[in-house]
Amino acid sequence: SSIFWFDDDLSSKVMKYSGDSLAWYAGYTDNIFVSGLRTIQYMHTSPLAPGNLLYDHFGLAAYVENTPSDFAGAYGQNGWPSVQSTPTGIFAGKVPVVPKLTPRPGATVIYTFDSYSNNSDFEGQPCGLLYSTSAGYRVLLSFPLYFMTHTSVQSVISHAKTLFGESATIAVNGDVDGSGVVEFVDLIYLIDFLFRGGSAPIDMNTADVDASCVVNVGDVTYFVAYLFLGGAEPLPGCAAR
């Protein structure tokens, strides 16, 4: 019913070779969410025209790339939550090559550019579109979610899932028992699972609190430190990958 298509690679140019696959999916009744790094640029040159996938299905008429490392985040519009670039990692809060977008008639702007340098050519310009078609909703972001903060990305995906009619439930890091609250009971649940033959967490990633991609005694130690010793908060797990 819904497709989330992320293309966050720096060098592989995934969409340059898989655009036909996305076009195939777009031919059916479904909702599609697309976000990536240079995804738009690799699919079509600007300006776009009828017959281009992003013009026909995503409401994009043209774009202009902002080459420098200047994208600090995006301001949510029309009810969408704002997002922020993560201050750590290879871009340190300033993502390069993010384009501003020109929507075609009928497209709704859902995100506008937050320029780190306050470049007047890009600050406040569209960088995310919502386009409603007879086949479903289409969301197109000109920026990659991978380089945004985890919390802001969760909010974006939750909003999109609600729009698409999907479950908006988001797993909370450390909420091992699925109660919606991270507390001592979650630690007991984790210990029971690991050492007493207890039930497995519904979402194993919630138990991978140290983000080691394995649920083991290291997660128990991490959890104890968080709950009782002022340790770091549970991290987004990767055990289910």
DRENPA-3360 file (N, C-alpha, C; in nm, 2 decimals, always signed):
BEGIN
1 = SSIFWFDD = +0.08/-0.12/+0.00/+0.00/+0.00/+0.00/+0.08/+0.13/+0.00 ~ +0.20/+0.12/+0.06/+0.29/+0.24/+0.07/+0.44/+0.20/+0.05 ~ +0.51/+0.28/-0.02/+0.65/+0.25/-0.05/+0.73/+0.37/+0.00 ~ +0.84/+0.34/+0.08/+0.93/+0.44/+0.13/+1.07/+0.41/+0.06 ~ +1.11/+0.50/-0.02/+1.22/+0.48/-0.11/+1.34/+0.57/-0.07 ~ +1.44/+0.52/+0.00/+1.55/+0.60/+0.05/+1.67/+0.58/-0.03 ~ +1.74/+0.68/-0.08/+1.86/+0.68/-0.16/+1.96/+0.77/-0.10 ~ +2.03/+0.72/+0.00/+2.12/+0.81/+0.08/+2.27/+0.79/+0.06;
9 = DLSSKVMK = +2.30/+0.72/-0.05/+2.44/+0.69/-0.07/+2.51/+0.80/-0.13 ~ +2.64/+0.82/-0.09/+2.72/+0.93/-0.14/+2.77/+0.91/-0.29 ~ +2.80/+0.79/-0.32/+2.87/+0.77/-0.45/+2.81/+0.66/-0.54 ~ +2.72/+0.58/-0.50/+2.67/+0.47/-0.58/+2.57/+0.51/-0.69 ~ +2.51/+0.62/-0.67/+2.41/+0.67/-0.76/+2.30/+0.57/-0.79 ~ +2.24/+0.53/-0.68/+2.14/+0.42/-0.69/+2.03/+0.46/-0.78 ~ +1.97/+0.58/-0.77/+1.86/+0.61/-0.85/+1.89/+0.63/-1.00 ~ +2.02/+0.65/-1.03/+2.06/+0.66/-1.17/+2.03/+0.52/-1.24;
17 = YSGDSLAW = +2.03/+0.42/-1.17/+2.01/+0.28/-1.23/+1.88/+0.22/-1.19 ~ +1.81/+0.27/-1.09/+1.69/+0.21/-1.05/+1.56/+0.29/-1.06 ~ +1.57/+0.40/-1.14/+1.46/+0.48/-1.16/+1.34/+0.41/-1.23 ~ +1.38/+0.32/-1.32/+1.28/+0.24/-1.39/+1.19/+0.15/-1.29 ~ +1.26/+0.11/-1.19/+1.19/+0.03/-1.09/+1.08/+0.12/-1.01 ~ +1.12/+0.24/-0.98/+1.03/+0.33/-0.91/+0.92/+0.37/-1.00 ~ +0.95/+0.38/-1.13/+0.84/+0.41/-1.23/+0.74/+0.30/-1.24 ~ +0.79/+0.18/-1.23/+0.70/+0.06/-1.23/+0.61/+0.06/-1.11;
25 = YAGYTDNI = +0.66/+0.09/-0.99/+0.58/+0.09/-0.88/+0.47/+0.21/-0.89 ~ +0.52/+0.32/-0.94/+0.43/+0.43/-0.95/+0.31/+0.41/-1.05 ~ +0.32/+0.31/-1.13/+0.21/+0.27/-1.22/+0.09/+0.20/-1.15 ~ +0.11/+0.17/-1.02/+0.01/+0.10/-0.95/-0.05/+0.19/-0.84 ~ -0.16/+0.15/-0.78/-0.23/+0.23/-0.68/-0.15/+0.21/-0.55 ~ -0.08/+0.31/-0.51/+0.00/+0.30/-0.39/+0.04/+0.44/-0.35 ~ +0.09/+0.46/-0.23/+0.15/+0.58/-0.18/+0.30/+0.57/-0.19 ~ +0.37/+0.67/-0.23/+0.52/+0.66/-0.24/+0.59/+0.78/-0.18;
33 = FVSGLRTI = +0.69/+0.75/-0.10/+0.77/+0.86/-0.03/+0.91/+0.84/-0.08 ~ +0.97/+0.94/-0.14/+1.11/+0.94/-0.19/+1.20/+1.04/-0.12 ~ +1.31/+1.00/-0.08/+1.41/+1.10/-0.02/+1.55/+1.04/-0.05 ~ +1.64/+1.14/-0.07/+1.78/+1.09/-0.10/+1.87/+1.20/-0.12 ~ +2.00/+1.16/-0.15/+2.11/+1.26/-0.17/+2.13/+1.26/-0.32 ~ +2.10/+1.37/-0.39/+2.12/+1.38/-0.54/+2.02/+1.29/-0.61 ~ +1.92/+1.24/-0.55/+1.83/+1.15/-0.61/+1.76/+1.21/-0.73 ~ +1.71/+1.33/-0.71/+1.64/+1.41/-0.81/+1.73/+1.44/-0.93;
41 = QYMHTSPL = +1.86/+1.48/-0.90/+1.95/+1.52/-1.00/+1.99/+1.40/-1.09 ~ +2.00/+1.28/-1.03/+2.04/+1.16/-1.10/+1.93/+1.11/-1.19 ~ +1.80/+1.14/-1.16/+1.69/+1.09/-1.23/+1.66/+1.18/-1.35 ~ +1.66/+1.31/-1.34/+1.62/+1.40/-1.44/+1.70/+1.53/-1.44 ~ +1.73/+1.58/-1.56/+1.79/+1.72/-1.56/+1.68/+1.82/-1.55 ~ +1.71/+1.94/-1.52/+1.61/+2.04/-1.50/+1.61/+2.14/-1.62 ~ +1.50/+2.19/-1.66/+1.36/+2.17/-1.61/+1.30/+2.03/-1.66 ~ +1.20/+1.99/-1.59/+1.13/+1.86/-1.62/+1.01/+1.89/-1.71;
49 = APGNLLYD = +0.96/+1.79/-1.77/+0.85/+1.80/-1.86/+0.76/+1.68/-1.85 ~ +0.63/+1.69/-1.90/+0.55/+1.58/-1.90/+0.61/+1.46/-1.97 ~ +0.60/+1.34/-1.90/+0.67/+1.22/-1.95/+0.78/+1.19/-1.85 ~ +0.83/+1.28/-1.77/+0.93/+1.26/-1.67/+0.86/+1.20/-1.55 ~ +0.91/+1.10/-1.49/+0.85/+1.04/-1.37/+0.82/+1.14/-1.26 ~ +0.92/+1.22/-1.22/+0.91/+1.32/-1.11/+0.81/+1.43/-1.15 ~ +0.80/+1.46/-1.27/+0.70/+1.56/-1.31/+0.56/+1.50/-1.31 ~ +0.54/+1.39/-1.36/+0.41/+1.33/-1.37/+0.35/+1.28/-1.24;
57 = HFGLAAYV = +0.44/+1.22/-1.16/+0.39/+1.15/-1.04/+0.43/+1.23/-0.91 ~ +0.52/+1.32/-0.91/+0.56/+1.38/-0.79/+0.55/+1.54/-0.79 ~ +0.50/+1.59/-0.90/+0.47/+1.73/-0.90/+0.59/+1.82/-0.91 ~ +0.70/+1.78/-0.97/+0.82/+1.86/-0.97/+0.84/+1.91/-1.11 ~ +0.85/+2.05/-1.12/+0.87/+2.11/-1.25/+1.02/+2.15/-1.28 ~ +1.09/+2.18/-1.18/+1.23/+2.22/-1.20/+1.31/+2.22/-1.06 ~ +1.44/+2.23/-1.07/+1.52/+2.23/-0.95/+1.65/+2.30/-0.97 ~ +1.71/+2.36/-0.87/+1.84/+2.42/-0.87/+1.92/+2.37/-0.75;
65 = ENTPSDFA = +2.04/+2.31/-0.78/+2.12/+2.25/-0.68/+2.20/+2.35/-0.60 ~ +2.21/+2.34/-0.47/+2.29/+2.42/-0.39/+2.42/+2.34/-0.36 ~ +2.52/+2.37/-0.43/+2.64/+2.29/-0.43/+2.72/+2.29/-0.30 ~ +2.73/+2.40/-0.23/+2.81/+2.40/-0.10/+2.74/+2.32/+0.01 ~ +2.82/+2.29/+0.11/+2.76/+2.23/+0.23/+2.69/+2.33/+0.31 ~ +2.56/+2.34/+0.29/+2.48/+2.45/+0.33/+2.34/+2.42/+0.39 ~ +2.30/+2.29/+0.37/+2.16/+2.25/+0.41/+2.17/+2.21/+0.56 ~ +2.11/+2.30/+0.64/+2.10/+2.28/+0.79/+1.98/+2.20/+0.84;
73 = GAYGQNGW = +1.88/+2.19/+0.75/+1.75/+2.13/+0.78/+1.64/+2.19/+0.70 ~ +1.52/+2.16/+0.74/+1.41/+2.20/+0.66/+1.29/+2.24/+0.75 ~ +1.22/+2.35/+0.71/+1.11/+2.40/+0.79/+0.98/+2.33/+0.74 ~ +0.91/+2.26/+0.83/+0.79/+2.19/+0.79/+0.68/+2.29/+0.76 ~ +0.61/+2.26/+0.65/+0.49/+2.34/+0.61/+0.37/+2.26/+0.60 ~ +0.25/+2.32/+0.61/+0.13/+2.26/+0.60/+0.11/+2.14/+0.69 ~ +0.16/+2.15/+0.82/+0.14/+2.05/+0.92/+0.25/+1.95/+0.93 ~ +0.35/+1.96/+0.84/+0.46/+1.86/+0.85/+0.57/+1.91/+0.95;
81 = PSVQSTPT = +0.63/+1.82/+1.02/+0.73/+1.86/+1.13/+0.86/+1.90/+1.06 ~ +0.93/+1.99/+1.13/+1.06/+2.04/+1.08/+1.17/+1.93/+1.10 ~ +1.27/+1.94/+1.03/+1.39/+1.84/+1.04/+1.52/+1.92/+1.06 ~ +1.61/+1.86/+1.12/+1.74/+1.92/+1.14/+1.85/+1.82/+1.10 ~ +1.96/+1.88/+1.04/+2.07/+1.80/+1.01/+2.15/+1.76/+1.13 ~ +2.20/+1.63/+1.14/+2.27/+1.59/+1.26/+2.40/+1.66/+1.27 ~ +2.43/+1.71/+1.39/+2.56/+1.79/+1.40/+2.69/+1.71/+1.39 ~ +2.67/+1.58/+1.40/+2.79/+1.49/+1.39/+2.79/+1.42/+1.26;
89 = GIFAGKVP = +2.90/+1.35/+1.23/+2.91/+1.27/+1.11/+2.99/+1.35/+1.00 ~ +2.99/+1.30/+0.88/+3.08/+1.35/+0.77/+3.04/+1.49/+0.73 ~ +2.91/+1.53/+0.75/+2.87/+1.66/+0.70/+2.86/+1.76/+0.82 ~ +2.86/+1.72/+0.94/+2.86/+1.80/+1.06/+2.75/+1.91/+1.05 ~ +2.63/+1.87/+1.02/+2.52/+1.96/+1.02/+2.50/+2.05/+0.90 ~ +2.58/+2.03/+0.80/+2.58/+2.11/+0.67/+2.59/+2.02/+0.55 ~ +2.47/+1.98/+0.50/+2.47/+1.88/+0.39/+2.48/+1.95/+0.26 ~ +2.57/+1.90/+0.17/+2.59/+1.97/+0.04/+2.48/+1.92/-0.07;
97 = VVPKLTPR = +2.49/+1.98/-0.18/+2.41/+1.95/-0.31/+2.26/+1.92/-0.29 ~ +2.20/+1.99/-0.19/+2.06/+1.98/-0.18/+1.99/+2.08/-0.26 ~ +1.90/+2.05/-0.35/+1.84/+2.15/-0.44/+1.71/+2.21/-0.39 ~ +1.68/+2.33/-0.43/+1.55/+2.39/-0.41/+1.46/+2.34/-0.53 ~ +1.33/+2.34/-0.50/+1.24/+2.28/-0.60/+1.14/+2.38/-0.65 ~ +1.10/+2.36/-0.78/+0.99/+2.44/-0.83/+0.87/+2.34/-0.85 ~ +0.76/+2.36/-0.78/+0.65/+2.27/-0.80/+0.57/+2.29/-0.92 ~ +0.52/+2.19/-0.98/+0.42/+2.21/-1.09/+0.29/+2.24/-1.03;
105 = PGATVIYT = +0.19/+2.30/-1.10/+0.06/+2.33/-1.05/+0.00/+2.21/-0.99 ~ -0.06/+2.23/-0.87/-0.13/+2.12/-0.80/-0.04/+2.06/-0.69 ~ +0.09/+2.08/-0.69/+0.17/+2.02/-0.59/+0.17/+2.11/-0.47 ~ +0.19/+2.05/-0.35/+0.19/+2.13/-0.22/+0.33/+2.13/-0.17 ~ +0.37/+2.24/-0.13/+0.51/+2.25/-0.06/+0.49/+2.21/+0.08 ~ +0.57/+2.11/+0.13/+0.57/+2.06/+0.26/+0.69/+2.09/+0.34 ~ +0.80/+2.13/+0.27/+0.93/+2.16/+0.34/+0.99/+2.28/+0.26 ~ +1.06/+2.37/+0.34/+1.13/+2.48/+0.28/+1.28/+2.47/+0.34;
113 = FDSYSNNS = +1.37/+2.53/+0.26/+1.51/+2.52/+0.29/+1.56/+2.60/+0.41 ~ +1.63/+2.54/+0.50/+1.70/+2.61/+0.60/+1.85/+2.62/+0.57 ~ +1.89/+2.73/+0.51/+2.03/+2.75/+0.47/+2.12/+2.78/+0.59 ~ +2.23/+2.71/+0.60/+2.32/+2.73/+0.71/+2.38/+2.87/+0.70 ~ +2.41/+2.92/+0.58/+2.47/+3.05/+0.55/+2.37/+3.16/+0.53 ~ +2.24/+3.12/+0.54/+2.13/+3.21/+0.51/+2.14/+3.27/+0.37 ~ +2.18/+3.18/+0.28/+2.19/+3.22/+0.14/+2.05/+3.26/+0.09 ~ +2.03/+3.38/+0.05/+1.90/+3.43/+0.01/+1.84/+3.36/-0.11;
121 = DFEGQPCG = +1.93/+3.30/-0.19/+1.88/+3.22/-0.31/+1.81/+3.09/-0.27 ~ +1.84/+3.04/-0.15/+1.79/+2.91/-0.11/+1.71/+2.92/+0.02 ~ +1.74/+3.01/+0.11/+1.67/+3.02/+0.24/+1.52/+3.03/+0.22 ~ +1.44/+2.94/+0.27/+1.29/+2.94/+0.27/+1.23/+2.89/+0.13 ~ +1.32/+2.84/+0.04/+1.27/+2.79/-0.08/+1.22/+2.64/-0.07 ~ +1.13/+2.60/-0.15/+1.08/+2.46/-0.14/+1.19/+2.35/-0.15 ~ +1.18/+2.25/-0.07/+1.27/+2.14/-0.08/+1.20/+2.01/-0.05 ~ +1.06/+2.02/-0.04/+0.98/+1.90/-0.02/+0.84/+1.92/-0.07;
129 = LLYSTSAG = +0.79/+1.82/-0.15/+0.66/+1.84/-0.22/+0.57/+1.72/-0.18 ~ +0.44/+1.75/-0.18/+0.34/+1.65/-0.17/+0.25/+1.66/-0.29 ~ +0.23/+1.55/-0.36/+0.14/+1.56/-0.48/+0.04/+1.44/-0.48 ~ -0.08/+1.48/-0.49/-0.19/+1.38/-0.48/-0.23/+1.34/-0.63 ~ -0.22/+1.21/-0.65/-0.26/+1.15/-0.78/-0.38/+1.06/-0.77 ~ -0.43/+1.01/-0.88/-0.54/+0.91/-0.88/-0.49/+0.78/-0.82 ~ -0.36/+0.76/-0.83/-0.30/+0.63/-0.78/-0.26/+0.64/-0.63 ~ -0.26/+0.76/-0.57/-0.22/+0.77/-0.43/-0.14/+0.90/-0.41;
137 = YRVLLSFP = -0.09/+0.92/-0.28/-0.01/+1.03/-0.25/+0.14/+1.01/-0.29 ~ +0.20/+1.12/-0.33/+0.34/+1.11/-0.36/+0.42/+1.22/-0.28 ~ +0.52/+1.18/-0.21/+0.60/+1.27/-0.13/+0.74/+1.27/-0.19 ~ +0.80/+1.39/-0.22/+0.93/+1.40/-0.27/+1.01/+1.50/-0.19 ~ +1.12/+1.45/-0.13/+1.21/+1.54/-0.06/+1.34/+1.55/-0.13 ~ +1.40/+1.67/-0.14/+1.53/+1.69/-0.21/+1.65/+1.67/-0.12 ~ +1.62/+1.63/+0.01/+1.73/+1.61/+0.10/+1.73/+1.47/+0.16 ~ +1.84/+1.41/+0.20/+1.85/+1.28/+0.25/+1.81/+1.27/+0.40;
145 = LYFMTHTS = +1.72/+1.18/+0.44/+1.68/+1.16/+0.58/+1.80/+1.10/+0.66 ~ +1.89/+1.03/+0.59/+1.99/+0.96/+0.67/+2.08/+1.06/+0.74 ~ +2.10/+1.18/+0.69/+2.18/+1.28/+0.76/+2.11/+1.38/+0.84 ~ +1.98/+1.34/+0.87/+1.90/+1.42/+0.97/+1.90/+1.36/+1.10 ~ +1.87/+1.43/+1.21/+1.86/+1.38/+1.34/+1.76/+1.27/+1.35 ~ +1.79/+1.17/+1.44/+1.70/+1.05/+1.45/+1.56/+1.10/+1.49 ~ +1.55/+1.18/+1.59/+1.42/+1.23/+1.64/+1.34/+1.30/+1.53 ~ +1.40/+1.39/+1.46/+1.32/+1.46/+1.36/+1.28/+1.36/+1.24;
153 = VQSVISHA = +1.36/+1.27/+1.21/+1.32/+1.17/+1.11/+1.21/+1.08/+1.15 ~ +1.21/+1.04/+1.28/+1.09/+0.97/+1.33/+0.96/+1.05/+1.32 ~ +0.97/+1.18/+1.34/+0.85/+1.26/+1.33/+0.80/+1.27/+1.19 ~ +0.90/+1.28/+1.09/+0.86/+1.29/+0.95/+0.79/+1.16/+0.91 ~ +0.85/+1.05/+0.94/+0.80/+0.92/+0.89/+0.66/+0.89/+0.96 ~ +0.65/+0.93/+1.09/+0.52/+0.91/+1.15/+0.41/+0.99/+1.08 ~ +0.44/+1.12/+1.05/+0.35/+1.20/+0.98/+0.31/+1.14/+0.84 ~ +0.41/+1.09/+0.77/+0.38/+1.03/+0.64/+0.30/+0.91/+0.65;
161 = KTLFGESA = +0.33/+0.83/+0.75/+0.25/+0.70/+0.77/+0.10/+0.73/+0.80 ~ +0.08/+0.84/+0.88/-0.06/+0.88/+0.91/-0.13/+0.92/+0.79 ~ -0.06/+1.01/+0.70/-0.12/+1.05/+0.58/-0.15/+0.94/+0.49 ~ -0.06/+0.84/+0.48/-0.08/+0.72/+0.40/-0.18/+0.62/+0.45 ~ -0.22/+0.64/+0.57/-0.32/+0.54/+0.63/-0.25/+0.42/+0.69 ~ -0.12/+0.43/+0.71/-0.05/+0.32/+0.77/-0.04/+0.34/+0.93 ~ +0.00/+0.24/+1.00/+0.01/+0.25/+1.14/+0.12/+0.36/+1.17 ~ +0.08/+0.45/+1.26/+0.18/+0.56/+1.30/+0.26/+0.52/+1.42;
169 = TIAVNGDV = +0.25/+0.40/+1.47/+0.32/+0.36/+1.59/+0.47/+0.36/+1.56 ~ +0.55/+0.42/+1.64/+0.70/+0.42/+1.63/+0.76/+0.35/+1.75 ~ +0.85/+0.26/+1.73/+0.92/+0.19/+1.84/+1.00/+0.29/+1.91 ~ +1.00/+0.29/+2.05/+1.07/+0.38/+2.13/+1.20/+0.31/+2.17 ~ +1.32/+0.37/+2.15/+1.44/+0.30/+2.19/+1.44/+0.26/+2.34 ~ +1.46/+0.13/+2.37/+1.46/+0.09/+2.50/+1.32/+0.04/+2.56 ~ +1.22/+0.06/+2.48/+1.08/+0.02/+2.52/+1.06/-0.13/+2.48 ~ +1.13/-0.21/+2.56/+1.14/-0.36/+2.52/+1.01/-0.43/+2.53;
177 = DGSGVVEF = +0.92/-0.39/+2.63/+0.79/-0.45/+2.64/+0.68/-0.39/+2.56 ~ +0.71/-0.28/+2.49/+0.61/-0.22/+2.40/+0.50/-0.14/+2.47 ~ +0.53/-0.10/+2.60/+0.43/-0.03/+2.67/+0.42/+0.12/+2.64 ~ +0.52/+0.17/+2.56/+0.53/+0.31/+2.52/+0.61/+0.39/+2.62 ~ +0.66/+0.33/+2.73/+0.74/+0.40/+2.83/+0.87/+0.32/+2.86 ~ +0.98/+0.39/+2.87/+1.11/+0.32/+2.90/+1.13/+0.33/+3.05 ~ +1.13/+0.21/+3.11/+1.14/+0.21/+3.26/+1.20/+0.08/+3.30 ~ +1.20/+0.06/+3.44/+1.27/-0.06/+3.50/+1.21/-0.19/+3.44;
185 = VDLIYLID = +1.08/-0.19/+3.42/+1.01/-0.31/+3.37/+1.07/-0.36/+3.24 ~ +1.12/-0.27/+3.16/+1.19/-0.31/+3.03/+1.32/-0.38/+3.05 ~ +1.39/-0.34/+3.16/+1.51/-0.41/+3.19/+1.48/-0.55/+3.24 ~ +1.38/-0.57/+3.32/+1.34/-0.70/+3.36/+1.30/-0.79/+3.24 ~ +1.22/-0.73/+3.15/+1.18/-0.80/+3.03/+1.30/-0.85/+2.95 ~ +1.40/-0.76/+2.94/+1.52/-0.80/+2.86/+1.59/-0.91/+2.93 ~ +1.61/-0.90/+3.06/+1.68/-1.01/+3.14/+1.60/-1.14/+3.12 ~ +1.47/-1.14/+3.14/+1.39/-1.26/+3.12/+1.41/-1.32/+2.98;
193 = FLFRGGSA = +1.42/-1.24/+2.88/+1.43/-1.29/+2.75/+1.57/-1.35/+2.73 ~ +1.67/-1.28/+2.78/+1.81/-1.33/+2.76/+1.85/-1.45/+2.84 ~ +1.80/-1.45/+2.96/+1.85/-1.55/+3.06/+1.75/-1.65/+3.12 ~ +1.62/-1.62/+3.10/+1.52/-1.71/+3.16/+1.42/-1.77/+3.06 ~ +1.45/-1.76/+2.94/+1.36/-1.81/+2.84/+1.23/-1.73/+2.82 ~ +1.23/-1.61/+2.85/+1.11/-1.52/+2.84/+1.08/-1.49/+2.69 ~ +0.97/-1.42/+2.67/+0.93/-1.39/+2.54/+1.02/-1.28/+2.47 ~ +1.04/-1.30/+2.34/+1.12/-1.20/+2.27/+1.05/-1.07/+2.25;
201 = PIDMNTAD = +1.12/-0.96/+2.25/+1.06/-0.83/+2.22/+0.99/-0.83/+2.08 ~ +0.88/-0.77/+2.07/+0.81/-0.76/+1.94/+0.90/-0.70/+1.84 ~ +0.98/-0.60/+1.88/+1.07/-0.53/+1.79/+1.21/-0.54/+1.86 ~ +1.29/-0.63/+1.80/+1.43/-0.65/+1.86/+1.51/-0.53/+1.87 ~ +1.49/-0.43/+1.78/+1.57/-0.31/+1.78/+1.55/-0.23/+1.91 ~ +1.43/-0.25/+1.98/+1.41/-0.17/+2.10/+1.50/-0.23/+2.21 ~ +1.54/-0.35/+2.20/+1.62/-0.41/+2.30/+1.77/-0.39/+2.28 ~ +1.81/-0.36/+2.16/+1.95/-0.33/+2.12/+1.98/-0.19/+2.16;
209 = VDASCVVN = +1.98/-0.16/+2.29/+2.00/-0.03/+2.34/+2.14/+0.03/+2.32 ~ +2.24/-0.06/+2.30/+2.37/+0.00/+2.28/+2.41/+0.00/+2.13 ~ +2.31/-0.03/+2.04/+2.33/-0.02/+1.90/+2.44/-0.10/+1.84 ~ +2.46/-0.22/+1.90/+2.57/-0.31/+1.86/+2.52/-0.41/+1.75 ~ +2.39/-0.40/+1.72/+2.33/-0.49/+1.62/+2.31/-0.63/+1.67 ~ +2.34/-0.65/+1.80/+2.32/-0.78/+1.87/+2.26/-0.76/+2.00 ~ +2.15/-0.83/+2.04/+2.09/-0.82/+2.17/+2.16/-0.92/+2.26 ~ +2.24/-0.87/+2.36/+2.31/-0.96/+2.45/+2.33/-0.89/+2.59;
217 = VGDVTYFV = +2.43/-0.94/+2.67/+2.45/-0.89/+2.80/+2.50/-0.75/+2.80 ~ +2.56/-0.70/+2.69/+2.60/-0.57/+2.67/+2.49/-0.47/+2.68 ~ +2.37/-0.51/+2.63/+2.25/-0.43/+2.64/+2.20/-0.41/+2.78 ~ +2.21/-0.52/+2.86/+2.17/-0.52/+3.00/+2.26/-0.42/+3.07 ~ +2.39/-0.43/+3.05/+2.48/-0.34/+3.12/+2.45/-0.19/+3.08 ~ +2.43/-0.17/+2.95/+2.40/-0.03/+2.91/+2.27/+0.02/+2.97 ~ +2.17/-0.07/+2.98/+2.04/-0.03/+3.03/+2.05/+0.00/+3.18 ~ +2.13/-0.08/+3.25/+2.15/-0.05/+3.40/+2.21/+0.08/+3.42;
225 = AYLFLGGA = +2.31/+0.11/+3.34/+2.38/+0.24/+3.35/+2.29/+0.36/+3.32 ~ +2.20/+0.34/+3.22/+2.10/+0.44/+3.19/+2.00/+0.47/+3.30 ~ +1.95/+0.36/+3.35/+1.84/+0.37/+3.45/+1.89/+0.41/+3.59 ~ +2.01/+0.37/+3.63/+2.05/+0.39/+3.76/+2.18/+0.47/+3.78 ~ +2.26/+0.49/+3.68/+2.39/+0.55/+3.69/+2.40/+0.68/+3.61 ~ +2.29/+0.73/+3.55/+2.30/+0.85/+3.47/+2.37/+0.83/+3.34 ~ +2.37/+0.71/+3.29/+2.43/+0.68/+3.16/+2.35/+0.73/+3.04 ~ +2.41/+0.71/+2.92/+2.35/+0.77/+2.80/+2.21/+0.70/+2.77;
233 = EPLPGCAA = +2.12/+0.77/+2.70/+1.99/+0.72/+2.67/+2.01/+0.60/+2.57 ~ +1.91/+0.51/+2.57/+1.91/+0.40/+2.47/+1.92/+0.45/+2.33 ~ +2.00/+0.38/+2.25/+2.02/+0.42/+2.11/+1.93/+0.35/+2.01 ~ +1.91/+0.40/+1.89/+1.84/+0.33/+1.79/+1.90/+0.20/+1.76 ~ +1.83/+0.09/+1.78/+1.89/-0.04/+1.76/+1.90/-0.08/+1.61 ~ +1.98/-0.18/+1.58/+2.00/-0.23/+1.45/+2.00/-0.39/+1.45 ~ +1.95/-0.45/+1.55/+1.95/-0.60/+1.56/+1.86/-0.67/+1.46 ~ +1.76/-0.60/+1.41/+1.67/-0.66/+1.31/+1.71/-0.64/+1.17;
241 = R = +1.83/-0.59/+1.14/+1.87/-0.57/+1.01/+1.92/-0.70/+0.94;
% end
